[in-house]
Amino acid sequence: MYKLYGMNRMNSLNFMKAKKTFIWGTALLSLLLVACNEESKTTEKSSSEYDRSETLYIGGFDWAPPSTFNPLDYDPNFPIDGNCRITYEALLVYNQLNGQLEPMLADSYSSDEDKITVHLDPKAKWSDGTPVTVDDVLFTFKADSLLPTPRHGNWNFLSKVTNDGDNKISFHFAKNKNPLIILNALAETSILPKSVFEPLIQGAKSGKSYDMSLITEFKNDSMPVVSGPYNLKTYSPDQIVLERNDNYWGNYKFNGQKPAPKYIIHSLYNGNNHFNSAMAKGNLDISSVFLPRIWDKAKDSIRAWSRNEPYHLPGSITTLFISHQRAPFNDVALRRAMVHAINFEKIKSRAVSNYTPVIQPGFILPFGTESKYFNKEDADKYGYSYDIEKAKSILKDAGYSWDDNGKLIDKKGEPVRSFTVECPQGWTDWEDAIKVIVESLHDVGLAAEEKFVDYSVWDKDLRLGTFDLAMKTQTAELSAASPWNRFEQVMGSVSFKAVGEEAFANQGRYKNDQADKLLQKIPALTDEKELKDAYRELNRIFMETIPVLPVMYRPTQYYQFSTKHWDNFPTEENPYAPPQSLVVAAGVKALWSIKPAK
């Protein structure tokens, strides 16, 4: 299973709804099973209500019966969570194809030494016909400063947000200047209607604090006031139905044309196999979950972004998080040996259907917009590759040995303890990758065991640091801050918490003073050579100390589509929009270009 993240400092809070699948009571289990196993019945029921030629079915952004559409909730349902932009819009959106921030509610932006200024599009309107105003923007960012939202941390880097007149809004840097975080905030903050949410927040105020339970009681599930092209029509345990706003203000950008689908329905299934079955039957038009052997699916009218390997556009790095504060993983020699022991090629072919290019050492994508920061010379000198003998040599030189059964013995003469490698149960691609990793680690005498658990258990283990090794894609999307945010999320000590305390970044509890200095320095650099040098040094530290174990490259979302009912999806041959499932960031503009299949 694949989950979509936002890109700000606390993006792990937005790991899309999967945990709700596992914390709903047993009273709903039968409903879930019906949704999982009888997806064809769901479509039959829906088809009588919604003309198939007007309805786009998507899946993979939610798995459980919806419970809230409140954007201030810790974990709202689709389409409110993550970086979905078809109801609540952001000022700007990131296009992963060209690395540019594109207009949404703002029609332009500019940067200078102490601030970033946006110009709010004067045509922007809410779904109730009232204008989106500067006050709405100011209120939204003020709310994030008052409440423990996933965006609250942005205010560590903002000193103030000001109304500069003429629809201009300036975001002023704090003393610890970090333009990258502010740019991300502009692209990932859903602008909210002040008229709806200010009374809600004021009603929850108690002295200087706010009762979040009162705020989250508001489910926002009856005709929300939104600025985007779609609004919530209805929902049930097995689907979320959105209806097009024919008076959407942004249609002027498309010569007055409306988005092609009148309805967007998110179907709710549990587990990759059920989503994939629905996809094969034509019950889903777009899916963002792992679908193996995409080249075999042409018979079902299914394809991905590209017709060639790796089929999906890679944009993130899935890793094994390492518990640095627990033995034996606090030994860098053991970590380096482990990364040499992993059979990356077997993961590529066996676990993810060759959907990943050959992985290169380090934490920078060696292709696309980040490739200018990748240094092949350093990768060869400080990096790693699958080499069992090299792994054993590192361990031997560090004082390890092996008993007669080939089990690893530590420097004190004691057997290295057994440990687990975990991920959420049902995420089949990750499960298969972990099986390969466990086999690989056994080859150097490490007693690793698979651990597939409920999402809620996995998420809690990561937050509290009560794990050994755990699979995760901390920063799943490319953004204006890439690759800085990827490094910061796994190496930055600003997010460091003791084991047992909740952490939403640096969940491996890694510390390195040199890395911290570079992470603080990079966001303010404007000279391209200085920036390349700084990233080179940061990537060298990564390769030498192994904060996490990179496993594979992944797309920002798996993006596969069926042409049984809709056509003209963005593809590698026709890249008019990025492969972001038509509901995320700059991918939304594809909704005006897809067409009912003939």
C-alpha positions as CSV (number, residue, x, y, z in Angstrom):
1,M,0.0,0.0,0.0
2,Y,1.2,3.5,-0.7
3,K,0.3,6.6,1.3
4,L,0.5,10.1,0.3
5,Y,2.3,12.6,2.4
6,G,2.3,16.4,2.5
7,M,5.8,18.0,2.4
8,N,6.0,20.3,5.5
9,R,8.0,19.6,8.6
10,M,5.3,17.6,10.1
11,N,4.2,15.9,7.0
12,S,4.1,12.5,8.6
13,L,0.9,13.5,10.4
14,N,-0.8,13.4,7.0
15,F,-0.1,9.7,6.2
16,M,-3.6,9.7,4.7
17,K,-6.3,7.6,6.5
18,A,-4.9,4.1,6.7
19,K,-4.7,4.0,10.4
20,K,-8.4,4.6,10.6
21,T,-8.8,1.2,8.9
22,F,-7.4,-0.4,12.0
23,I,-8.9,1.6,14.8
24,W,-12.5,1.5,13.8
25,G,-14.5,-0.7,16.1
26,T,-15.4,-4.3,15.4
27,A,-18.9,-3.2,14.7
28,L,-17.8,-1.8,11.4
29,L,-15.7,-4.8,10.4
30,S,-18.5,-6.4,8.4
31,L,-19.0,-3.2,6.5
32,L,-15.3,-3.1,5.7
33,L,-15.4,-6.7,4.5
34,V,-18.3,-6.0,2.2
35,A,-16.4,-3.0,0.8
36,C,-13.3,-5.1,0.3
37,N,-14.7,-8.2,-1.2
38,E,-17.7,-6.9,-3.2
39,E,-16.3,-4.0,-5.0
40,S,-18.4,-4.9,-8.1
41,K,-21.6,-4.5,-6.1
42,T,-20.5,-1.0,-5.0
43,T,-20.1,0.0,-8.7
44,E,-23.4,-1.6,-9.6
45,K,-25.2,0.4,-6.9
46,S,-23.4,3.6,-7.9
47,S,-24.0,3.2,-11.6
48,S,-27.7,3.6,-11.2
49,E,-27.2,6.9,-9.5
50,Y,-24.3,8.4,-11.4
51,D,-23.9,8.3,-15.2
52,R,-20.6,6.4,-15.8
53,S,-19.6,8.8,-18.6
54,E,-19.8,11.7,-16.1
55,T,-18.2,9.9,-13.1
56,L,-14.5,9.4,-12.4
57,Y,-13.8,6.6,-9.9
58,I,-10.5,6.9,-8.0
59,G,-9.0,4.9,-5.2
60,G,-6.0,4.7,-2.9
61,F,-6.3,7.9,-0.8
62,D,-8.5,6.4,1.9
63,W,-9.3,2.9,3.2
64,A,-11.9,3.2,6.0
65,P,-15.4,4.5,6.4
66,P,-15.1,8.3,6.6
67,S,-15.4,10.1,9.9
68,T,-14.6,13.7,9.3
69,F,-13.9,16.3,6.6
70,N,-12.7,19.0,9.0
71,P,-9.4,20.4,7.7
72,L,-8.3,21.3,11.3
73,D,-8.7,17.6,12.4
74,Y,-5.5,15.6,13.0
75,D,-6.5,13.2,10.3
76,P,-9.4,14.2,8.0
77,N,-10.7,12.0,5.2
78,F,-10.2,12.4,1.5
79,P,-10.3,14.9,-0.2
80,I,-9.3,17.1,2.7
81,D,-6.1,15.4,3.8
82,G,-2.7,15.4,2.3
83,N,-2.0,17.6,-0.7
84,C,-5.4,17.0,-2.4
85,R,-6.5,20.3,-4.1
86,I,-10.0,19.7,-5.5
87,T,-11.9,21.1,-2.5
88,Y,-9.7,23.3,-0.4
89,E,-7.0,25.0,-2.5
90,A,-3.6,26.3,-1.7
91,L,-2.0,29.6,-2.8
92,L,0.5,27.7,-5.0
93,V,1.0,24.1,-6.2
94,Y,4.1,22.2,-7.0
95,N,4.7,20.6,-10.4
96,Q,7.0,17.7,-10.1
97,L,7.7,17.6,-13.8
98,N,9.4,20.9,-14.0
99,G,10.1,21.7,-10.3
100,Q,8.1,24.9,-10.5
101,L,5.5,26.4,-8.1
102,E,2.4,27.2,-10.2
103,P,-0.5,29.5,-9.4
104,M,-3.7,28.3,-7.7
105,L,-5.4,30.8,-5.4
106,A,-2.5,33.2,-5.9
107,D,-1.7,34.2,-9.4
108,S,1.9,35.1,-8.8
109,Y,4.6,35.3,-6.1
110,S,8.0,36.9,-5.6
111,S,10.9,36.4,-3.1
112,D,13.4,38.8,-1.6
113,E,15.9,38.8,1.3
114,D,13.4,38.8,4.2
115,K,10.0,37.7,2.8
116,I,8.0,35.9,0.2
117,T,5.1,37.9,-1.3
118,V,2.1,36.4,-3.1
119,H,-0.7,38.1,-5.0
120,L,-4.1,36.7,-4.4
121,D,-6.1,36.1,-7.6
122,P,-9.0,38.7,-7.3
123,K,-11.3,36.3,-9.2
124,A,-11.1,33.6,-6.4
125,K,-14.4,32.8,-4.8
126,W,-15.8,30.4,-2.3
127,S,-18.4,27.9,-3.2
128,D,-21.1,30.1,-1.6
129,G,-20.2,32.9,-4.1
130,T,-18.3,35.1,-1.7
131,P,-14.8,36.2,-2.6
132,V,-11.7,34.6,-1.2
133,T,-10.0,37.4,0.6
134,V,-6.7,38.4,2.1
135,D,-8.4,38.1,5.5
136,D,-9.1,34.4,4.8
137,V,-5.4,33.8,4.1
138,L,-4.3,35.7,7.2
139,F,-6.8,33.9,9.3
140,T,-5.7,30.4,8.0
141,F,-2.0,31.0,8.8
142,K,-3.0,32.5,12.2
143,A,-5.0,29.4,13.0
144,D,-1.9,27.3,12.3
145,S,0.0,29.4,14.8
146,L,-2.6,29.0,17.5
147,L,-3.5,25.3,17.1
148,P,-1.4,22.1,17.0
149,T,-2.1,21.5,13.4
150,P,0.4,19.6,11.1
151,R,1.5,23.1,9.9
152,H,2.1,24.6,13.4
153,G,5.8,24.1,13.0
154,N,5.9,26.5,10.1
155,W,5.7,29.3,12.6
156,N,9.2,28.5,13.8
157,F,10.3,30.1,10.5
158,L,7.7,32.9,10.2
159,S,7.9,36.1,12.1
160,K,4.6,37.5,10.7
161,V,2.2,37.5,7.8
162,T,1.1,40.9,6.6
163,N,-1.6,42.5,4.3
164,D,0.4,44.7,2.0
165,G,-2.7,46.0,0.1
166,D,-3.8,45.4,-3.5
167,N,-4.4,41.7,-2.7
168,K,-0.7,41.2,-1.8
169,I,0.3,39.1,1.3
170,S,3.9,38.9,2.6
171,F,5.3,36.0,4.6
172,H,8.2,37.4,6.6
173,F,11.1,35.1,7.6
174,A,12.0,34.6,11.3
175,K,15.6,35.0,12.5
176,N,16.3,31.3,11.5
177,K,15.6,32.1,7.8
178,N,14.3,29.2,5.8
179,P,12.6,30.1,2.5
180,L,12.2,26.4,1.6
181,I,9.8,25.8,4.5
182,I,7.8,28.9,3.7
183,L,7.5,28.0,0.0
184,N,6.3,24.6,1.0
185,A,3.8,26.1,3.4
186,L,2.4,28.2,0.5
187,A,1.9,25.1,-1.5
188,E,0.6,22.8,1.2
189,T,-1.6,25.0,3.4
190,S,-5.3,24.7,2.6
191,I,-6.8,28.2,2.7
192,L,-9.9,28.1,4.8
193,P,-13.0,30.4,4.9
194,K,-12.6,32.7,7.9
195,S,-16.4,33.0,8.2
196,V,-16.7,29.3,8.9
197,F,-13.7,28.5,11.0
198,E,-13.1,31.6,13.1
199,P,-16.3,31.1,15.2
200,L,-15.4,27.5,15.7
201,I,-11.9,28.3,17.0
202,Q,-13.2,31.2,19.2
203,G,-15.8,28.8,20.7
204,A,-13.0,26.4,21.7
205,K,-10.9,29.1,23.4
206,S,-10.3,28.7,27.1
207,G,-7.9,31.3,28.4
208,K,-4.8,31.2,26.2
209,S,-5.4,27.6,25.0
210,Y,-7.9,25.9,22.7
211,D,-9.9,22.7,23.3
212,M,-9.1,20.7,20.1
213,S,-11.8,18.2,21.0
214,L,-14.4,21.0,20.5
215,I,-12.9,22.0,17.2
216,T,-12.8,18.4,15.9
217,E,-16.4,17.8,16.9
218,F,-17.2,19.8,13.8
219,K,-17.3,17.2,11.0
220,N,-17.7,19.7,8.1
221,D,-19.7,17.0,6.2
222,S,-22.7,19.0,4.9
223,M,-21.9,21.2,1.9
224,P,-18.6,22.6,3.1
225,V,-17.6,26.1,1.9
226,V,-14.6,25.4,-0.3
227,S,-12.8,27.2,-3.1
228,G,-12.0,24.2,-5.3
229,P,-13.8,22.8,-8.4
230,Y,-15.5,20.0,-6.4
231,N,-17.5,19.7,-3.2
232,L,-18.7,16.9,-0.9
233,K,-22.0,15.6,-2.1
234,T,-22.5,12.5,0.1
235,Y,-20.6,9.7,1.7
236,S,-21.1,6.2,3.0
237,P,-18.9,3.4,4.5
238,D,-17.8,2.4,1.0
239,Q,-17.5,5.6,-1.0
240,I,-17.0,9.4,-0.9
241,V,-18.9,11.2,-3.6
242,L,-17.8,14.7,-4.8
243,E,-19.8,16.8,-7.2
244,R,-18.5,19.4,-9.6
245,N,-19.1,23.1,-8.8
246,D,-20.2,24.4,-12.2
247,N,-19.6,27.9,-11.1
248,Y,-16.0,27.2,-10.0
249,W,-14.1,30.5,-10.2
250,G,-11.0,29.0,-11.7
251,N,-12.7,27.8,-14.9
252,Y,-11.6,31.1,-16.5
253,K,-8.1,29.6,-16.6
254,F,-9.4,27.0,-19.0
255,N,-11.3,29.3,-21.3
256,G,-14.5,28.9,-19.2
257,Q,-14.5,25.1,-19.7
258,K,-15.7,23.0,-16.7
259,P,-13.8,19.9,-15.4
260,A,-14.8,16.9,-17.5
261,P,-16.2,14.6,-14.7
262,K,-19.4,15.8,-13.0
263,Y,-18.7,13.5,-10.2
264,I,-15.5,12.1,-8.6
265,I,-16.1,9.1,-6.4
266,H,-13.5,7.7,-4.1
267,S,-14.2,4.0,-3.6
268,L,-13.1,2.5,-0.2
269,Y,-11.4,-0.9,-0.2
270,N,-9.0,-2.5,2.3
271,G,-5.7,-3.8,0.9
272,N,-3.9,-3.6,-2.4
273,N,-5.5,-6.8,-3.8
274,H,-9.0,-5.4,-3.5
275,F,-8.1,-2.1,-5.2
276,N,-6.3,-3.9,-7.9
277,S,-9.3,-6.3,-8.5
278,A,-11.6,-3.2,-8.9
279,M,-9.1,-1.7,-11.3
280,A,-9.1,-4.8,-13.5
281,K,-12.9,-4.9,-13.6
282,G,-13.1,-1.2,-14.7
283,N,-14.6,-0.2,-11.3
284,L,-11.8,2.2,-10.8
285,D,-10.4,4.7,-13.3
286,I,-7.4,5.8,-11.3
287,S,-5.6,4.0,-8.5
288,S,-2.7,5.1,-6.4
289,V,-1.8,1.8,-4.8
290,F,0.8,-0.7,-5.8
291,L,-0.3,-2.7,-8.8
292,P,2.3,-5.4,-9.8
293,R,3.3,-6.3,-13.3
294,I,1.7,-3.3,-15.0
295,W,2.9,-4.5,-18.4
296,D,0.5,-7.4,-18.1
297,K,-2.5,-5.2,-17.5
298,A,-2.9,-3.8,-21.1
299,K,-5.5,-6.5,-21.7
300,D,-7.5,-4.8,-19.0
301,S,-7.0,-1.3,-20.6
302,I,-4.6,-0.3,-17.7
303,R,-1.3,1.4,-17.9
304,A,1.0,3.7,-16.0
305,W,2.8,7.0,-16.7
306,S,5.3,5.3,-19.0
307,R,5.2,2.1,-21.1
308,N,8.8,1.4,-20.2
309,E,10.7,0.7,-17.0
310,P,10.4,1.9,-14.3
311,Y,6.8,2.7,-15.6
312,H,6.2,5.2,-12.8
313,L,8.0,8.5,-12.4
314,P,10.2,8.1,-9.4
315,G,10.2,10.9,-6.9
316,S,10.9,9.6,-3.4
317,I,13.1,7.1,-1.5
318,T,11.6,4.4,0.6
319,T,13.9,3.4,3.5
320,L,14.4,1.3,6.5
321,F,14.3,3.5,9.6
322,I,16.9,2.5,12.1
323,S,16.5,2.8,15.9
324,H,19.8,4.6,16.6
325,Q,19.4,4.7,20.3
326,R,19.1,1.0,20.6
327,A,21.8,-1.7,20.4
328,P,23.1,-3.0,18.1
329,F,22.1,-0.2,15.7
330,N,24.0,2.4,17.5
331,D,27.2,1.0,15.9
332,V,27.9,2.7,12.6
333,A,30.0,-0.3,11.5
334,L,27.0,-2.6,11.8
335,R,24.8,-0.1,9.9
336,R,27.3,0.1,7.0
337,A,27.6,-3.7,6.9
338,M,23.8,-4.0,6.8
339,V,23.5,-1.6,3.8
340,H,26.1,-3.7,1.9
341,A,24.2,-6.9,2.7
342,I,20.9,-5.8,1.1
343,N,20.2,-7.3,-2.3
344,F,18.8,-4.2,-4.0
345,E,18.4,-6.0,-7.4
346,K,16.3,-8.7,-5.8
347,I,14.0,-6.1,-4.2
348,K,13.7,-4.3,-7.5
349,S,12.6,-7.4,-9.4
350,R,10.8,-9.5,-6.8
351,A,9.1,-6.9,-4.6
352,V,8.2,-3.9,-6.9
353,S,8.0,-5.3,-10.4
354,N,11.1,-3.2,-11.5
355,Y,9.2,0.0,-10.7
356,T,12.5,1.5,-9.3
357,P,15.6,2.5,-11.2
358,V,18.8,0.9,-9.9
359,I,19.4,2.6,-6.5
360,Q,22.5,4.8,-6.1
361,P,24.2,5.5,-2.8
362,G,23.1,8.5,-0.8
363,F,19.8,10.4,-0.3
364,I,19.7,12.5,-3.5
365,L,17.7,11.4,-6.5
366,P,20.3,11.0,-9.3
367,F,17.7,12.0,-11.9
368,G,15.1,14.7,-12.5
369,T,15.3,18.1,-10.8
370,E,17.7,16.9,-8.0
371,S,20.3,15.3,-10.3
372,K,22.4,18.5,-10.3
373,Y,23.2,17.8,-6.7
374,F,24.2,14.2,-7.1
375,N,28.0,13.5,-7.2
376,K,28.9,10.2,-8.8
377,E,32.5,10.4,-7.6
378,D,31.4,10.6,-4.0
379,A,28.9,7.9,-4.5
380,D,31.7,5.6,-5.7
381,K,34.0,6.6,-2.9
382,Y,31.7,6.7,0.2
383,G,28.8,4.7,-1.0
384,Y,27.6,1.1,-0.9
385,S,26.3,-1.7,-3.1
386,Y,25.2,-5.2,-2.6
387,D,28.4,-7.1,-1.5
388,I,28.1,-9.8,1.2
389,E,31.9,-10.1,1.4
390,K,32.3,-6.4,1.9
391,A,29.7,-6.5,4.6
392,K,31.5,-9.3,6.5
393,S,34.8,-7.5,6.1
394,I,33.4,-4.3,7.7
395,L,32.0,-6.4,10.6
396,K,35.3,-8.3,11.1
397,D,37.4,-5.1,11.1
398,A,35.0,-3.6,13.7
399,G,35.6,-6.6,16.1
400,Y,32.6,-8.8,15.3
401,S,32.9,-12.6,14.7
402,W,30.7,-15.5,14.0
403,D,29.8,-18.7,15.9
404,D,29.9,-22.2,14.4
405,N,26.3,-21.7,13.1
406,G,27.2,-18.5,11.3
407,K,25.4,-16.2,13.9
408,L,27.0,-12.9,14.4
409,I,28.9,-12.3,17.7
410,D,29.4,-8.8,19.0
411,K,32.6,-7.1,20.2
412,K,32.0,-8.4,23.8
413,G,31.6,-12.0,22.6
414,E,27.9,-12.0,23.0
415,P,25.4,-13.0,20.2
416,V,23.9,-10.0,18.5
417,R,20.3,-10.0,19.5
418,S,17.5,-10.9,17.1
419,F,15.5,-8.0,15.8
420,T,12.4,-7.2,13.7
421,V,11.8,-5.4,10.4
422,E,8.3,-4.1,10.3
423,C,5.7,-2.5,8.1
424,P,1.9,-2.3,7.9
425,Q,0.2,-5.6,7.2
426,G,-1.3,-5.8,3.7
427,W,1.2,-3.4,2.0
428,T,2.3,-6.2,-0.2
429,D,5.1,-4.4,-2.0
430,W,6.7,-3.5,1.3
431,E,6.1,-6.9,2.8
432,D,7.9,-8.5,-0.2
433,A,10.8,-6.1,0.1
434,I,11.2,-6.9,3.8
435,K,11.2,-10.6,3.0
436,V,14.2,-10.0,0.7
437,I,15.9,-7.8,3.4
438,V,15.5,-10.4,6.1
439,E,17.1,-13.0,3.7
440,S,19.9,-10.6,3.0
441,L,20.7,-9.9,6.7
442,H,20.6,-13.6,7.5
443,D,23.5,-14.0,5.0
444,V,25.8,-11.9,7.3
445,G,24.6,-13.7,10.5
446,L,22.0,-11.3,11.7
447,A,18.8,-12.8,13.2
448,A,16.2,-10.5,11.5
449,E,12.5,-11.4,11.5
450,E,9.6,-10.0,9.5
451,K,7.0,-8.1,11.5
452,F,3.8,-7.2,9.7
453,V,1.4,-5.3,11.9
454,D,-1.7,-3.1,11.9
455,Y,-1.0,0.4,10.6
456,S,-1.8,1.9,14.0
457,V,0.9,-0.3,15.7
458,W,3.5,0.5,13.1
459,D,2.7,4.2,13.3
460,K,2.9,4.2,17.1
461,D,6.2,2.3,17.1
462,L,7.7,4.9,14.8
463,R,6.4,7.8,16.8
464,L,7.6,6.5,20.1
465,G,10.8,5.0,18.8
466,T,9.9,1.5,20.0
467,F,11.0,-0.4,16.9
468,D,14.2,-2.0,15.5
469,L,13.9,-1.4,11.7
470,A,10.8,-0.1,10.1
471,M,9.9,0.6,6.4
472,K,8.8,4.2,5.7
473,T,8.9,6.9,3.0
474,Q,9.3,9.9,5.3
475,T,9.0,12.5,2.5
476,A,7.0,10.9,-0.2
477,E,6.5,14.0,-2.5
478,L,8.9,16.2,-4.4
479,S,8.5,19.8,-3.5
480,A,10.1,23.2,-3.7
481,A,12.3,22.1,-0.7
482,S,13.6,18.9,-2.3
483,P,16.1,17.4,-1.4
484,W,16.6,19.4,1.7
485,N,13.4,18.3,3.3
486,R,14.2,14.6,2.8
487,F,17.5,15.0,4.6
488,E,16.0,17.1,7.3
489,Q,13.2,14.7,8.1
490,V,15.6,11.8,8.9
491,M,18.7,13.7,10.1
492,G,17.6,16.9,11.7
493,S,18.0,17.0,15.4
494,V,15.5,19.9,15.7
495,S,13.0,17.1,15.6
496,F,14.9,14.8,18.0
497,K,12.8,13.2,20.8
498,A,13.8,10.7,23.4
499,V,12.6,7.1,22.9
500,G,9.1,7.0,24.4
501,E,8.3,10.6,23.4
502,E,6.2,11.3,20.3
503,A,8.3,12.2,17.2
504,F,6.9,12.9,13.7
505,A,10.2,13.4,12.0
506,N,13.7,11.9,12.7
507,Q,11.9,8.9,14.2
508,G,15.2,6.9,14.2
509,R,16.5,9.5,16.8
510,Y,19.7,10.2,14.7
511,K,22.1,13.0,15.8
512,N,25.0,14.6,13.9
513,D,26.3,18.1,14.6
514,Q,27.8,18.5,11.2
515,A,24.6,17.5,9.5
516,D,22.6,20.0,11.7
517,K,24.9,22.9,10.6
518,L,24.4,22.0,6.9
519,L,20.7,21.6,7.3
520,Q,20.5,25.1,8.9
521,K,22.8,26.6,6.2
522,I,21.3,25.2,3.0
523,P,17.9,26.9,2.9
524,A,19.4,30.3,2.9
525,L,21.9,29.6,0.2
526,T,21.3,31.3,-3.2
527,D,24.7,30.7,-4.9
528,E,24.4,27.5,-6.9
529,K,28.0,26.4,-6.4
530,E,27.7,26.9,-2.6
531,L,24.5,24.9,-2.7
532,K,26.0,22.1,-4.6
533,D,29.0,21.9,-2.3
534,A,26.7,21.9,0.8
535,Y,24.5,19.1,-0.6
536,R,27.7,17.2,-1.5
537,E,28.9,17.4,2.1
538,L,25.6,16.5,3.5
539,N,25.2,13.5,1.2
540,R,28.7,12.3,2.2
541,I,27.8,12.4,5.9
542,F,24.7,10.4,5.0
543,M,26.7,7.7,3.2
544,E,29.3,7.5,5.9
545,T,26.9,7.3,8.9
546,I,23.7,5.6,7.4
547,P,20.9,7.5,9.2
548,V,18.4,5.2,7.3
549,L,18.9,2.3,4.9
550,P,17.6,3.4,1.4
551,V,15.7,0.5,-0.1
552,M,14.2,1.7,-3.4
553,Y,13.1,4.7,-5.4
554,R,9.3,5.2,-5.6
555,P,6.9,7.5,-7.3
556,T,5.3,10.3,-5.4
557,Q,2.1,8.3,-5.9
558,Y,1.6,5.2,-7.8
559,Y,-0.3,6.4,-10.8
560,Q,-2.1,3.9,-13.0
561,F,-5.3,4.5,-14.9
562,S,-7.9,2.5,-16.9
563,T,-9.1,3.8,-20.3
564,K,-12.3,1.7,-20.3
565,H,-14.4,4.7,-19.3
566,W,-12.0,7.8,-19.5
567,D,-9.2,8.7,-21.8
568,N,-6.5,11.3,-22.5
569,F,-4.8,10.9,-19.1
570,P,-1.4,12.6,-18.7
571,T,1.4,10.3,-19.7
572,E,5.1,10.3,-20.5
573,E,4.2,10.8,-24.2
574,N,1.6,13.5,-23.4
575,P,3.0,15.2,-20.2
576,Y,0.5,18.1,-20.1
577,A,0.2,17.5,-16.3
578,P,2.2,15.6,-13.7
579,P,1.3,12.0,-12.7
580,Q,-0.4,13.1,-9.5
581,S,-3.7,11.2,-9.8
582,L,-5.7,14.3,-11.0
583,V,-6.5,15.3,-7.4
584,V,-3.1,16.3,-6.0
585,A,-1.2,19.5,-6.5
586,A,-0.5,20.5,-10.1
587,G,-2.1,17.2,-11.3
588,V,-5.6,18.7,-10.8
589,K,-5.4,20.6,-14.1
590,A,-5.7,17.3,-15.9
591,L,-9.4,17.2,-14.9
592,W,-10.1,19.7,-17.6
593,S,-8.4,17.5,-20.3
594,I,-9.5,13.9,-19.7
595,K,-12.4,12.8,-21.8
596,P,-15.1,10.0,-21.7
597,A,-13.9,7.0,-23.7
598,K,-15.5,6.4,-27.0
